C-alpha cells in the first residue's frame, strides 16, 4: 500500500519537475506560463484544482450524513460554475492580456486600457505598476487600495483554503498509515513546494492534469467495487431507507427559506468561482480566448462525471461502514477503501485523494504568492527570485495554519469559498465585462461582500438555511448598482 501510494506521488513530482525544462526564468512564465497553455491542460488542471480534498473528504462526509439530498449542493454549484465559464472567462482572458496583469488582485485594481497606458507613460512603469508618485496621484492611491484589499482577501481566505487541502491529505494518511497528521501536512507541502518552486504555474498545471486522471479513476474504481459489494443500486436504495428514510429523500428537510431559495443559494455559490483566484488564473494562462469554449466542454464533462461518482460513493459509505467507523464522516472514503480493496489499490485511492488535495493546494499557494509578490510589494513584481521566494514564504505560512488548528475540511472550504466569492467575485464580474467602476466603489464592493458573509454566517447563523455566497455577492452588486444611480465621483 505504501509502495503504491509513493509510486504515484513520485510520478506527480517527476512531472512537475520535468515541466521546469520548458520554463523561462521570468515572472510572466512563473505566474501565467507565458499565456500559452493548451485547452486540454487548462480544463484538466482547472477541474483538478476545483475538485479537491473537498470532494474526497468534505463532500463524501456531507453525503454520508445527509444522504441523497446532498446532491443539490453539486447541482447548484456546477450550474453556477457553467454560467461563469459561459459568460465571463473569455472576457477575463482578453482583458487580462490587454492589461498585461499577472494576478487577479492587480486585474481588479485596473481601470480600462487607456488608464493603464496613461499611467505607464507618466510613471515610467509597466502597465498596472502604480508604485511611483502615489503621493501626487490620489486616484492611484485608491487603485492601490483595491489591489491591496483584494490581495489581503486572497491571502486570508485562499491561505485557509490551502490549509484545508493539506488537512484533508494529512487526515487520510493518519487513517490508513497511522502517521502523525503533522507528517502528512509536511509531505504534502514539501511536494507542492518542490515542483512549484521548480516550474511555477506550468508545473502546477501539468501535475494537476495528471492528478485529475488519477482522481477520476480512483473514485470510479471504489464506486464500482462498492456497488458490487452491496448487490446493485436497487439494494443500495433499500438499505439506505432501512438505515434512515431521510437518506433517500431528494429534498432537504426543515429549510428555513424553502427549497427554491436553498437551490438558488448553491447556484450562486457556483457562480462564486469568479472570486477564486486559483481557478480564474486558468483563464489567464490559456493560449487563446477562442479556446475557452473547448476547455469548457472538457471541464464540465469531467466535473459532472466526478460529482456523480462522489455522491454515489458517499451513499455507499453509509451502507458499508459501521457507525463506529463513520464517527468522523470525513474519513469515510479512506475507511471504505481500506475495508474493500487490496493494499495496492488502497494506495491508488489514497494517491487519488492526496492528488486532489495537492492539486488544489499548489494552485492556491501560487495565487497567494502572486498576491504577495505582485500586489503587496509591487516594486519587486518583476523579480523572478522574489516570486519564487514568495512561494516558499506562503508554503510556510499555510503549514503554520494547519498546525495551529485542525478543523473540518468541509467547513473550512465553504467559508473560504464564500469569502473569496463575495469579496472578489462581484468586482471581477464588473471588470471582466468592461464596465467602468471607480476605485472608491471597488473598495466598497470588496468590504461589503466580506462583511455580509461574516455577518450571515457568524452574526445571524443562517448559513445552514441559505449559503452565504448569495447575500455576500448580492451586497457587492448592490453597492455597484447604487453607485450607478448617482453621477460618478472621480477618484481624484
N, C-alpha and C positions, 0 to 999 in steps of 0.2 A: 504493500500500500504506500509506504513512504517512498519507495523507489519510483513507482508510477507517478506519484504527485511531483516529486523532484524532477523527473524527466520532462514533464510538461512545463514546469516553471523555468527550467534551463532552456527549453525551446523558445519560450517567450523572451527570455533575457537575451538569447542569441539573436533573435530577430531584431530586437530593439538596438542592440549594439551594432549589428550589421548595417542598420539604416544610417549609422553615422558615416558610412563610406560615401553616402550620397549628399552629405550636408555641405553647406557653405558656411564659413565662420563669420556670420554676421547676425544681427538681431532679427532681421526680417525672416531669414531662414529658420532661426531658432524658434521664433514665436508663431509664424504663419506659414512655414515651409515654402516660402517664395511664391505662395498662391498658385501652386502647381499640382495639387493632389487630384487624382482621378475620382470620378463619381462613385465607383465601386468602393474604393478605400474610404472616401468621405462618408458614405452611407453606413458601411460596416463599423467604422470607428465611432460614428455618432450613436448608433444603436447600442453598441457595447458600452459606451460612456453613460448612456441614459439608463440602460438596464443593468443594474449593478448589484451590489450586496442588498439593495432594497428589494429586488425581486427574489433572489435566492434565500434571503433571511427574512426581511421585513414583510414582503407580500405573502410568502409561504406562511409565516406566522399569523398574519391577518386573516388569511383564508382558513387556516386551522381553527381559529376562534370564531369567525363569523359565518363560515360556510359559503354557499353559492352566492349570496348577496354581495360578497366582496368584489365580484366581477364588475360591478358598476363603477368602482374606482378606476379600473383599467379601461372600461368602455368610454367613460368620460375623458380620461387622461389621453387616450390615443386619439379620440375625436378632436379634442382641442389642439393637440400636437399637430395633427394633419392641417388644421386651419392655419396654424403658424407657418408651416412649411409651404403651404399653397400660396399665401398672400404676402409673406414678409421676407423670406430668406433670400430670394433673388434680389430684392431691393437692397438688403443688407450687404450682399456680395458686391453689388455695383457701387454703392456709395462708400463702402469701406475702402475699396481700391482707389476711387476718385480722391479720397481724402488722405490716402496713404497712412491709415492708422493701423496699429498692431495690437490693440486691446479694445475690449468692449467699453471700459470707462472712458477712454480717450474718444471713442466714437460718440458716446453720449454727451461729451462736453463740446462737441463740434457744433458749429452753425452750418451754413451751407458752404459750397466750394469757394465762392468768392471771398467769404470771410477768412478762410484758411489761406488763400493766395495773398490776400492783403496783409495778414499777419506775418506770413512768411517773408514778404519783401521788407516790411518795416522793421521786423525784429532780427532779420538775418538768420532765422532758424528754419528748419524743415517745417512742413505743414503740421499744425497742431502743437508745436512746441512753444508754449506761451510763457516760458520761464523768465524771459528777459523783459525788463522795463515794466514790471507789473504795477509798480507804484504809480506810474504815469498813465496807466490804462485800466480804469476801474472795470470796464467790461471784460477784460482779460482775467481780472481777479475773480469775477463771478463765474466765468467759464472754468477757471481752475477749481472753483468751489464745487461745481458739478462733478468734475473729474475726480477730485479728492473724495467727495461723498460716495460716489459710485465705487471707487477703489476700496474705501473702508468697508462698504457693504459687502463687496466681493470677499475681502479678507475675513470678515466676521462670519458670514453665512456659508461661503464656499469652503472656508477652513474647517468649519464644523461639519459640513457635508463630507469632506475628505476624511475627517476623523471617524465618521460613521462607517465609511467603507473599510478602513483599517480595523475598526472594532468588529465588523462582520467577519472579516477574514480570521482575525485572532480568535473569535468565539468558535469558529468551525475547527480550527487547529486544536483548540483546547478539548473539544468534544471527542474528536477522532484520535488524536495522538496523546492527549493528556499533557500537552505542552503548556507552559505558563502563557497566559494571554499577552503578556508584555513581549514575549519572544515572537509570537505571531505578528504583533504590530511592527517589531523591528525587521522581521523578514520581509513583510510587505513593503514597508517604507524603503528598505535597502534596495529591493528590486526596482521599484519605481525610480529612485534616485539614480541608480546605475545607468539605466538606458535613457532617462530623460536628460541627465547631465551629458550623456554622450551625443544624443541626436536631437534633443528638443522635441518640438511638436511632431516632427516627422517620425521619430521613434515611437511616440505615443500612438500615432495613427496606425503605423504598421503593426505594432503589437496588439492594439485594440482590434484590428481586423482579424488577426489570428485568434485572439481570445473570443471574439464573437462566435466563431465556428465551434470552438470547444464548448462554450456555454450552451449553444443550441443542442449540440449532440448529447451532452451530459444530461440536460433536463429531459429531453425526449427519451433517452435511454432509461432513466429512472421512472418516467411515466409509464412506458410500455411494460416494464417488469412489474410495476405496482399494480396495474390493471390486470395483468395475467395472474398475479398472486391473489387478488380479490375475487377474480372469476368473471370479469367483464363490467361494462358500465352499468348495466341494469342492477347487478348486485351491489355496486358502489352506491347507487342511489338508495337502495333498500337498507343497506347497513347504516348509511348516514341518517336516514329517517328514524331508524331504531335507536341510534345514539341520542338524537335531538331533532325533532321535526323542523326546528328553525334553521338547521343546517342546509335544508333543501328548498327553503323559501327563496324566491327570486328577489323579493323586495325587502330591504332592511326594515326592521320594526322600530316603532317609537321615535320616528323622525319629527323633530320639533317644528320644522318648516315645511314638511311634506316631501314626497319623493321627487317631484319635479324640480324644486329648488336645490335639493340634495344633488341630483344629477348635473344640473347646471353648474353647481359649485365645482364638481370634478372636471367638467368640460373646460371651465375657465382655468382650472389647475393645469390642464394640458396646454392651454394657450400660454400659460406661465413659462413654458420652455423658452420664450423670448427673453426672459430675465436670467437665464442660466449661461454665464459666460463660457463654461467648459463645453457646452453644446453649440452655442451660437458661433463660437470661433471656427467650427467646421464650415459654416457658410462662407467665412472669410478666406479659408485655405483652398477651397475647390478651384480647379483650373479655369473654370468659366461659369459665368452666371447662367448661361444657357443649359448647363449640365445639372442644374439644381433639380429640374423635374425628373431626370433619370435617377438621380440619387434618392429622390423622394420615393419613387416606386420600390427601389431596393430596400430602403429603410423600413417602410411600413409592411412590406411582405414579411420581413424578418421579425419585426416588432409584434405583429398580430399573432404569428405562429408561436413566438416565445411566451407571450402573455397567456394564451390559451393553455399551453403546456404547464405554465407555472400554477395557474389556478387549479387545474385538474390534479396536479401533483400535490398541492396543498390539501385538497379534499381526500386524496388517498392517504396522506399522512394522518388525518383524523381517524380514519378507519383502521389503519395498520399499527398505529402506535398506541401503547398503553397510556393511561393518564399520567403515570409516573414519568414516562419518557417525554411526554408533552408538557411537563411542568414549565419549561421555557419554550413556548411555541416557536420562537425564532430559531430554535435549534432543531426543528422537526426534520428538515431535509438531511442534515448530517446524520441524525439518528436513523432515519429511514434507510439511507444508503448503506449504513453500517449493518443494518438488520437484513437487507435483501441481497446485497451484492458481494461477489468475491472481492478480495482485497485489491486486486489490480484495477477493478472497475470503481471501487471506492476512491482510489487515487485519482481516477479520471473525474469523478463527480466533484471531489474536493478541488481538483485543478480548475474545473469549470467555475466553481463558486469563488475560488481565490482569484481566478482571472477576471470575474465580474467585478470584484472589489478593487483590484489593481487597475483595471481598465478605466474605471471612473476616477480613482484617486490620482492617477498620473495626469489626466486632463485637468483636474481641479487644482492640483499643485502648480501646474504650468500657468493656469489662468491667474492664480494668486501671485505667482512670481511675476507675471506680466503687470498685474495691478501694482505691485511693489516697485518694480524697476522702471516701468513706463509711465506710471501715473503719479505715484507719490514722490518719486525722485527723478523728474524729467531731465535734469541736467546730465544724467548718465544713461539716458534711454538708448543711446547708440553704442554703448559699451557692451560688447559681446561677453566679456569676462564678468561684468556686473550682472548681466542677465542670468548667467549660469550660477553665480553666487546667490542670486535671489532664489533659485530653485532649491539650493541647499538650505538656506535660511527658512523657507516656508516648510520644507520637509521636517526640519527640527521642531518648528512651532506646532505643526499638526501632530507629531509624535507626542509632544507635551500635552496637547489637548486630550489625546486618548488616555494617557497615563493618569491624568488628573481625575477623570470621571468616566466610568463605564455606564453608558445609558442605552436605552432601547434604540436599535437601529432604525426602526420604523418611525419613532418619534423624532429622532434627530434629522432624518431625511425630510419628513413632511414639513418640519419647521424651517429647515434651511431652504427648501424649495419655495415655500410660501414667502419667506423673507426676500429672496432674490427676485422672485416673480413680481412681487408688489412694489419693491423699491426701484428696480431697474427696468422691469417689463414695460410699463406704460410709456416711459420716456424713449425706450428703444423703438417701440412701435411708431411713435410720432417722428423720430429721427429717420427711421428706415423709409417711411412714407414720404419723406422730403418736406414735412411741414415745418414752418418756422416757429420756434418757441424761444422766448427769452431765457437767459440763464437763471434769472430770478424764478421764473416759473419752473424750470428744470429742477432747481434745488427744492422748491416746494413739493413737486411731484415725488421726488425721492423720499423726502422726510414724511410726507403724509402717508405714503404706502407702507413705510416701515412702522409708523405709529399705529396705523389701522390694524396691521397684522398682530402686533404685540397686544394691543387692546382687546381685539376679538378673541385671541387665544387665552391670554392670562388675566385680563381685566374682566371680561364678560363670560369666559369659559364656554363659548359657543362652537368651538371647533368640531366637536363630535356631531353637531347638528348640521353645520354648513362649513365646509373647508374655507379657511380664512383667505385664500387667494382671491375669492370673489369680492369681498369687501375691501381687501387690500388694493387690488388693481383698480377697483371702482373709485377709490379715494384719489388715486393718481390721475385717472381720466377726468374725474370731477374737477380737480384743480385746473387741468388743461382746458376743459370746457368753459369754466368760469372766466379764465383768462381771455377767452375769445369774445366775451361779451363786452369787454372794455377795450379802449384803444391801447395798443401795445406800448408799454413804457420802455424806452431804450435803456440798456444796461448801464450806459454811461450818462 
